[in-house]
Amino acid sequence: MVRQVLISPLILVGLIVACGYIFYSGLQGNHGLIQQRQLEDEHSRLVEELQLLRGEVAFMKNKTERLSERYLDLELLDEQARKVLGLIHVDEIVVN
């Protein structure tokens, strides 16, 4: 009889501790709700960044195609020469 009285409070305390641990782990653990939310936010941010980078890649591919030997855009070539090399035409005046 004394033994049953001591065992049931110990079991109760053990169950409470186990439930507390499971609850804490469910919220704060590696696979908890908070971690899942952070991963979803990071995923959304990375998807947006990927879309921006794909747009930049498409822009650069277009520009590269326009400067290739197959299709030479003289206006773009002139613009790049002015920007990169600092070239100007003979009849132009540079104002700083």
C-alpha positions as a printed Julia matrix, in Angstrom:
96×3 Matrix{Float64}:
  0.0    0.0     0.0
  2.82   2.39    0.8
  4.45   1.4    -2.43
  1.4    2.33   -4.52
  1.25   5.76   -2.92
  4.9    6.48   -3.82
  4.72   5.12   -7.34
  1.74   7.09   -8.56
  3.18  10.58   -7.74
  6.45   9.56   -9.41
  4.6    8.35  -12.48
  2.54  11.56  -12.55
  5.65  13.74  -12.32
  7.33  11.65  -15.03
  4.31  12.03  -17.32
  4.2   15.78  -16.74
  7.91  16.11  -17.52
  7.54  13.94  -20.65
  4.56  15.99  -21.86
  6.46  19.22  -21.19
  9.44  17.96  -23.16
  7.27  16.87  -26.09
  5.49  20.24  -26.1
  8.78  22.18  -25.96
 10.32  20.01  -28.66
  7.24  20.49  -30.85
  7.66  24.26  -30.67
 11.39  24.86  -30.38
 13.06  21.68  -31.66
 14.81  21.08  -34.97
 11.52  20.0   -36.54
  9.27  22.24  -34.43
  6.68  24.74  -35.56
  8.93  27.77  -35.13
 11.73  26.18  -37.16
  9.24  25.16  -39.84
  7.95  28.74  -40.08
 11.49  30.11  -40.39
 12.27  27.61  -43.14
  9.09  28.55  -45.03
 10.02  32.26  -44.81
 13.55  31.55  -46.03
 12.16  29.4   -48.87
  9.88  32.25  -49.98
 12.77  34.71  -49.88
 15.01  32.37  -51.87
 12.29  31.76  -54.48
 11.96  35.53  -54.99
 15.74  35.87  -55.26
 15.82  33.02  -57.78
 13.21  34.78  -59.93
 15.26  38.0   -59.86
 18.41  36.11  -60.82
 16.61  34.33  -63.66
 15.52  37.73  -64.95
 19.09  38.99  -64.81
 20.33  35.88  -66.61
 17.71  36.36  -69.34
 18.77  40.02  -69.68
 22.45  39.05  -69.95
 21.68  36.29  -72.48
 19.78  38.82  -74.6
 22.64  41.29  -74.39
 25.2   38.58  -75.22
 23.13  37.45  -78.19
 22.91  41.02  -79.47
 26.72  41.37  -79.29
 27.46  37.98  -80.89
 28.83  37.51  -84.4
 25.52  36.13  -85.69
 23.53  39.2   -84.72
 25.46  42.39  -84.06
 23.5   45.32  -82.66
 25.61  48.35  -83.57
 23.79  50.67  -81.2
 24.46  48.34  -78.26
 28.09  47.95  -79.35
 28.44  51.73  -79.49
 26.84  52.09  -76.06
 29.17  49.48  -74.53
 32.25  51.05  -76.14
 31.3   54.43  -74.68
 30.57  53.0   -71.24
 33.51  50.62  -70.88
 36.23  52.31  -72.89
 35.13  55.91  -72.44
 35.08  56.53  -76.21
 33.45  59.57  -77.78
 32.85  60.65  -81.36
 35.04  63.32  -82.96
 32.21  65.84  -83.12
 31.07  65.4   -79.5
 31.85  67.56  -76.51
 32.19  66.02  -73.03
 30.82  68.08  -70.13
 31.65  67.06  -66.56
